[in-house]
């Protein structure tokens, strides 16, 4: 069974930082495009960041460029999102995502095969 499990969410004041983690079971990230989406209440899911694991190419939504950093470690089942200078508009449920078929990242949620359950990030003013 493929599972992606996010952790690291929480409550933080504006300007603060959080680091999200994603652990995978049932698959390895080595040949995947992996990344993060988020969804705020009443809004559609939106792309945040992605990385092509083997090539280490990264992609970011304009709204988070310069503030968020996607990264991985030596393991094939670990993904991170370092979030700095957080803003209230960053408040959302953050999902770890992965896909093996995509050649490039896409901001269309329906094209990503695997999703975690999400971890809540709340940024207060």
N, C-alpha and C positions, 0 to 999 in steps of 0.2 A: 504494500500500500504506500503510495507516494504521499508524503506529508511534508509540509513546510510550516515551521513553527516560529513565530516572531516573538521577540521579547525586548524589553528595554524601554517600553513606553511609560508614560507617567505624566505628572503635572509639573510644569515649570513656568517660571515667570518670563515675560518677554525679555529678550536679550540673552537668555540662558541657553544651555546646550543639553542635548540628549544624544545617546548613541543606541541605535536600534540594532538588533542582531536577528539573523535568520538561520535556523538550523534545518537541514534537509535530511529526510530518511526515505529510502526507496528509490533514490536517484542521486547522482552526483552532478555537480555544477560544471564540470570540466568542459563539456561540449555544449553548454547552454548559454543563451542570453538570459541574464538574471537581473532583477531589479526591484523597484518599489513603486507601488501606486498608493494613493490615499483617497479617502472619501470622507468629506465632511457631512454632517447631518443636512438632509435636504438637497444635497448636491450630487452630481455624477462623479464617478471615480475618475481621477486624473493621474496622469503619468508624473512621476517624480524624478526617477533616475534609473539608469540601467548600465550594465557592464557586460561586454562580451568576455566570458571567463578566460578563454584561451588566449585571446589577443590583448586583453586588459584595456580595451577601448571603453571609454565612459561617455555617457550622455546624460544631460540634465535638462529638466524643464527650466524655462527662463525665470520662473518665479523663485527658484532655489539656487540658481547659479551663484557661486561665490560664497554661499552659506552652508550648503550641504555637500558631503563627500561620500561617494559610494566606494566601498573597498572590499577586499577579500583577504583571507589569510592563506597559509600553505595547504590547509585542508580543502577538500573538494565539496564540503558540505557546510560551509560557513560564509555568510554574507553580512555586511554591516552598512549602516547608514549613519554617519556622523552629522548631526544637525546642530549648527551654531547660529547665533543671532536669531533665535526663534522669534516669530511674530504670532500674534493671535490668529491670523489667517492660516497659520500652519496647523491649527487644531484640526485633527482628523483621525480616522482609523487608518493606520498604515499597514499595507499588505506587502508581503514578500511574494514575488512572482518569478516564474521561470518558464522558458520555452526552448525546445530543442530544434524546432524547424525554422524559426525566424532567422533570416540572414542579417537583418538590421533591426534595431529596436522599433517598436511602434507604440504610439500613445492610445491605440484602440484596445481597450481591455479584453474584448472578445477574442483577440488573437493570441492571448497568452494562455497556455495550457494548464499551468499549475499555480495555485493560489494558497496562501496561508489563511489562517482565520483572522488575522489582524491584531495589531496592538495599538491601544489608544494613546494618542499624544494630545495633551491639552495644554495650551499656552495661555496664561492669564496676562491681562494688561498690567 
